[in-house]
Amino acid sequence: MKTIDEIKDALNSISTQLTRLSEDLGRLKTAASATNTAPVDELARIERQATAAPICNKWLKAADALTRQIYMRFLAALTDGDAQKLLFARRIGVGSGSDWNAERLAAERLNINASFMEDAANRLNDLRYSLILDSLVLVHLSGEADEKYIRMIADAVDIFRCADEDVKIVAQLAAAIVQLDKKSFDIIVCEKQFSKLSHLIPAEWLERVYVGGYSSYKHIMAVKTGFVKKGKRIYATKGNRKDISEKTVAPVNGFVSYVPINKNADSPKVYEVYIDSPFYDDISQK
């Protein structure tokens, strides 16, 4: 594992890229005042806007109440009372079923210590990368991120025992989201599924490309599973096919998935084969 300073340097590098585009963040910004102590009427406005436009993280919503509370407390600590950042955190809270309103978030931003971070490491599990993504986006909503917040995120990366390569992917994703840059998103090389990071990604970016159909479970078992690169074959063995052959190749980078399209137990199932974006999330298939 890298040292804290090495992690911080890596995050600062992505922070620099984000800061260069701070003038282009208008679509992510609100008319909120950028004061460090949001007044009562501002908190009420934040609550109204967050309720009207929640950010739904279904995986966070499915977590227990204590895990959601830990997640929201860490985001609150990064807001520094900034109204725009509080709004972003509260939108995530509303979408995940958190009952911490804007006023509670503003109050909780100071309640972070070593004991809390250890509890977070023990409870967040797969949500740790989602929290790092949300944190990186949040701290750049008002332009250049404060050094102390980059340090906080770097500390979290280390305490959560996040893999270096995974953090790199999350940072690249954060940059693409903040820049609203689909081209940057498309060139992220990711041979691992990160479906739990889909909540901030525009839906039109998340591809599920149809490849073909199989007429039986026996035939679908011949399809490769896992990650496949664009142009590589997806059919592992020879056999009878309906409209797909062993010469069929992946049209894009992604993960092979197959879905039954007829669930009648009295007839053979027919499967459709897709190549999914590493960030594609179809919770109905989980």
C-alpha positions as CSV (number, residue, x, y, z in Angstrom):
1,M,0.0,0.0,0.0
2,K,1.2,3.5,-0.8
3,T,2.1,6.0,1.9
4,I,-0.4,8.7,2.7
5,D,1.8,11.3,1.0
6,E,1.9,9.2,-2.2
7,I,-1.9,8.8,-2.1
8,K,-2.3,12.5,-1.5
9,D,0.0,13.3,-4.4
10,A,-2.0,11.0,-6.7
11,L,-5.3,12.7,-5.6
12,N,-3.8,16.1,-6.0
13,S,-2.9,15.3,-9.6
14,I,-6.5,14.5,-10.4
15,S,-7.5,17.6,-8.4
16,T,-5.4,19.7,-10.6
17,Q,-7.1,18.4,-13.7
18,L,-10.5,19.1,-12.1
19,T,-9.5,22.6,-11.0
20,R,-8.5,23.6,-14.6
21,L,-12.2,23.1,-15.5
22,S,-13.7,24.8,-12.5
23,E,-15.1,27.6,-14.7
24,D,-17.1,24.9,-16.6
25,L,-19.0,23.6,-13.6
26,G,-22.0,25.8,-14.1
27,R,-24.3,22.8,-14.8
28,L,-23.4,21.3,-11.5
29,K,-23.7,24.5,-9.5
30,T,-26.7,26.1,-7.9
31,A,-27.4,29.7,-7.1
32,A,-26.3,29.0,-3.5
33,S,-24.2,31.4,-1.6
34,A,-20.7,30.1,-1.1
35,T,-20.5,31.1,2.6
36,N,-19.0,28.8,5.1
37,T,-21.9,29.1,7.5
38,A,-25.2,28.5,5.7
39,P,-28.0,30.6,7.4
40,V,-31.3,29.1,8.4
41,D,-33.1,30.2,5.3
42,E,-30.3,28.8,3.1
43,L,-30.6,25.4,4.9
44,A,-34.3,25.4,4.3
45,R,-33.7,26.1,0.6
46,I,-31.2,23.3,0.4
47,E,-33.7,21.0,2.0
48,R,-36.3,21.9,-0.6
49,Q,-34.0,21.5,-3.6
50,A,-32.5,18.3,-2.4
51,T,-36.0,16.8,-1.9
52,A,-37.0,17.9,-5.4
53,A,-33.8,16.4,-7.0
54,P,-32.4,13.5,-5.0
55,I,-29.4,11.5,-6.1
56,C,-30.4,7.9,-5.8
57,N,-27.6,5.5,-4.7
58,K,-29.6,2.2,-4.4
59,W,-26.7,0.4,-2.8
60,L,-26.4,3.0,-0.1
61,K,-30.1,3.0,0.4
62,A,-30.0,-0.8,0.9
63,A,-27.4,-0.5,3.6
64,D,-28.3,-0.4,7.3
65,A,-29.0,2.9,9.0
66,L,-25.7,3.1,10.8
67,T,-23.7,2.6,7.6
68,R,-25.7,5.3,5.9
69,Q,-25.1,7.6,8.9
70,I,-21.3,7.0,8.7
71,Y,-21.4,7.6,4.9
72,M,-23.2,10.9,5.3
73,R,-21.1,12.1,8.2
74,F,-17.9,11.7,6.1
75,L,-19.5,13.7,3.3
76,A,-20.7,16.4,5.8
77,A,-17.1,16.7,7.0
78,L,-16.0,17.7,3.5
79,T,-18.6,20.5,3.0
80,D,-17.0,23.1,5.3
81,G,-20.5,24.5,5.6
82,D,-20.5,25.5,1.9
83,A,-24.1,25.7,0.7
84,Q,-23.4,24.1,-2.7
85,K,-21.6,21.2,-1.2
86,L,-24.2,20.7,1.5
87,L,-26.8,20.6,-1.2
88,F,-24.9,17.8,-3.1
89,A,-24.5,15.8,0.2
90,R,-28.1,16.3,1.1
91,R,-29.3,15.2,-2.4
92,I,-27.4,11.9,-1.8
93,G,-28.9,11.6,1.6
94,V,-32.5,12.1,0.3
95,G,-31.9,9.5,-2.4
96,S,-30.5,7.0,0.0
97,G,-33.2,7.4,2.7
98,S,-31.1,9.3,5.2
99,D,-33.1,11.4,7.7
100,W,-30.3,13.8,8.3
101,N,-31.6,17.1,7.0
102,A,-29.3,20.0,5.8
103,E,-29.1,21.5,9.3
104,R,-28.0,18.1,10.8
105,L,-25.4,17.7,8.0
106,A,-24.0,21.2,8.7
107,A,-23.7,20.3,12.4
108,E,-22.1,16.9,11.9
109,R,-19.2,18.2,9.7
110,L,-17.0,18.5,12.8
111,N,-17.6,15.0,14.2
112,I,-14.8,13.1,12.6
113,N,-12.0,11.4,14.5
114,A,-9.8,8.3,14.3
115,S,-12.4,6.1,16.0
116,F,-15.0,7.2,13.5
117,M,-12.7,6.3,10.6
118,E,-12.0,2.9,11.9
119,D,-15.7,2.3,12.3
120,A,-16.2,3.5,8.7
121,A,-13.5,1.1,7.5
122,N,-15.2,-1.8,9.2
123,R,-18.7,-1.1,7.9
124,L,-18.5,0.5,4.5
125,N,-17.1,-2.6,2.6
126,D,-17.9,-2.2,-1.1
127,L,-19.4,1.3,-0.5
128,R,-15.9,2.7,0.3
129,Y,-15.3,3.3,-3.4
130,S,-18.7,5.0,-3.8
131,L,-17.8,7.3,-0.9
132,I,-14.4,8.1,-2.4
133,L,-16.1,9.0,-5.7
134,D,-18.8,11.2,-4.0
135,S,-16.0,12.8,-1.9
136,L,-13.9,13.7,-4.9
137,V,-16.8,15.2,-6.8
138,L,-18.0,17.1,-3.8
139,V,-14.8,18.8,-2.9
140,H,-14.5,20.2,-6.5
141,L,-17.9,21.6,-6.8
142,S,-16.7,25.1,-5.9
143,G,-13.5,25.0,-8.0
144,E,-10.1,24.2,-6.5
145,A,-10.3,21.7,-3.6
146,D,-8.8,22.7,-0.2
147,E,-5.6,20.8,0.6
148,K,-7.0,19.6,3.9
149,Y,-9.9,17.9,2.2
150,I,-7.7,16.1,-0.3
151,R,-5.7,15.0,2.8
152,M,-8.9,13.7,4.4
153,I,-9.8,11.7,1.3
154,A,-6.2,10.3,1.1
155,D,-6.4,9.3,4.7
156,A,-9.7,7.5,4.0
157,V,-8.2,5.7,1.0
158,D,-5.5,4.3,3.2
159,I,-7.7,3.5,6.2
160,F,-10.3,1.8,4.0
161,R,-7.4,-0.3,2.4
162,C,-8.5,0.7,-1.1
163,A,-6.5,-0.8,-4.0
164,D,-4.2,1.6,-5.8
165,E,-5.6,0.7,-9.3
166,D,-9.2,0.9,-8.1
167,V,-8.6,4.4,-6.6
168,K,-7.1,5.5,-10.0
169,I,-10.2,4.4,-11.8
170,V,-12.5,6.1,-9.3
171,A,-10.4,9.4,-9.6
172,Q,-10.6,9.2,-13.4
173,L,-14.4,8.6,-13.2
174,A,-14.7,11.6,-10.8
175,A,-12.9,13.8,-13.3
176,A,-15.1,12.7,-16.2
177,I,-18.2,13.4,-14.1
178,V,-17.2,16.8,-12.9
179,Q,-16.2,17.7,-16.5
180,L,-19.3,16.1,-18.0
181,D,-16.8,14.6,-20.5
182,K,-18.1,11.4,-22.1
183,K,-14.8,11.0,-24.1
184,S,-12.8,10.9,-20.8
185,F,-15.3,8.4,-19.5
186,D,-15.0,6.1,-22.5
187,I,-11.3,5.8,-22.3
188,I,-11.2,4.6,-18.7
189,V,-9.6,1.2,-18.8
190,C,-11.5,-0.9,-16.3
191,E,-11.3,-4.7,-16.3
192,K,-13.3,-4.9,-13.1
193,Q,-17.0,-4.3,-12.5
194,F,-17.9,-1.1,-10.6
195,S,-21.7,-1.1,-10.9
196,K,-22.0,0.5,-7.4
197,L,-20.5,3.7,-8.8
198,S,-23.3,4.3,-11.3
199,H,-25.4,6.8,-9.3
200,L,-23.5,9.9,-10.5
201,I,-22.9,8.7,-14.1
202,P,-25.4,10.1,-16.7
203,A,-27.6,7.2,-17.8
204,E,-26.8,7.7,-21.5
205,W,-23.1,6.9,-20.7
206,L,-23.9,3.5,-19.4
207,E,-23.9,1.1,-22.4
208,R,-25.5,-2.3,-22.7
209,V,-24.7,-3.5,-26.2
210,Y,-26.7,-6.3,-27.6
211,V,-24.6,-9.1,-29.2
212,G,-27.0,-11.9,-30.0
213,G,-29.3,-14.7,-28.8
214,Y,-28.9,-18.3,-27.6
215,S,-31.6,-20.9,-27.7
216,S,-30.7,-22.9,-24.7
217,Y,-28.8,-22.9,-21.4
218,K,-26.3,-25.4,-22.8
219,H,-25.4,-23.0,-25.6
220,I,-25.2,-19.9,-23.3
221,M,-22.7,-21.8,-21.1
222,A,-20.3,-21.6,-24.0
223,V,-20.1,-17.9,-23.8
224,K,-17.1,-16.4,-22.0
225,T,-17.8,-14.6,-18.8
226,G,-16.1,-11.6,-17.2
227,F,-14.3,-8.8,-19.0
228,V,-13.7,-8.9,-22.7
229,K,-11.8,-6.4,-24.8
230,K,-13.3,-4.8,-28.0
231,G,-12.6,-7.1,-31.0
232,K,-12.0,-10.2,-28.9
233,R,-14.2,-13.3,-29.4
234,I,-16.9,-13.9,-26.8
235,Y,-17.8,-17.5,-27.7
236,A,-15.6,-20.0,-25.9
237,T,-16.5,-23.3,-27.7
238,K,-18.2,-24.6,-30.8
239,G,-21.8,-25.6,-30.9
240,N,-25.2,-24.8,-32.4
241,R,-26.2,-21.2,-32.3
242,K,-29.2,-19.2,-33.1
243,D,-27.8,-15.9,-34.4
244,I,-24.3,-15.8,-32.9
245,S,-21.2,-17.8,-33.8
246,E,-17.8,-18.5,-32.3
247,K,-16.5,-15.8,-34.6
248,T,-18.6,-13.1,-32.9
249,V,-16.5,-10.5,-31.2
250,A,-17.2,-7.9,-28.6
251,P,-18.2,-4.5,-30.2
252,V,-17.0,-2.6,-27.1
253,N,-14.9,-3.2,-24.0
254,G,-17.0,-4.6,-21.2
255,F,-18.4,-7.5,-19.3
256,V,-20.4,-10.3,-20.9
257,S,-23.9,-10.8,-19.5
258,Y,-26.9,-12.8,-20.6
259,V,-30.5,-12.4,-19.7
260,P,-33.4,-14.9,-20.1
261,I,-36.2,-13.3,-22.2
262,N,-38.8,-16.0,-21.8
263,K,-39.4,-17.4,-18.3
264,N,-42.0,-20.0,-19.2
265,A,-40.9,-23.2,-17.4
266,D,-42.7,-25.3,-20.1
267,S,-40.4,-24.1,-22.9
268,P,-36.7,-23.8,-23.4
269,K,-35.3,-20.5,-22.2
270,V,-34.0,-18.1,-24.8
271,Y,-31.1,-15.8,-23.7
272,E,-29.9,-12.5,-25.0
273,V,-26.2,-11.7,-24.7
274,Y,-24.9,-8.3,-24.0
275,I,-21.6,-6.5,-23.4
276,D,-22.1,-4.2,-20.4
277,S,-20.1,-1.1,-19.4
278,P,-18.0,-1.8,-16.3
279,F,-20.2,0.8,-14.6
280,Y,-23.5,-0.5,-15.9
281,D,-25.9,-1.3,-13.0
282,D,-28.9,-3.6,-13.5
283,I,-29.9,-4.4,-10.0
284,S,-32.7,-6.6,-11.2
285,Q,-30.0,-9.0,-12.5
286,K,-28.0,-9.1,-9.3
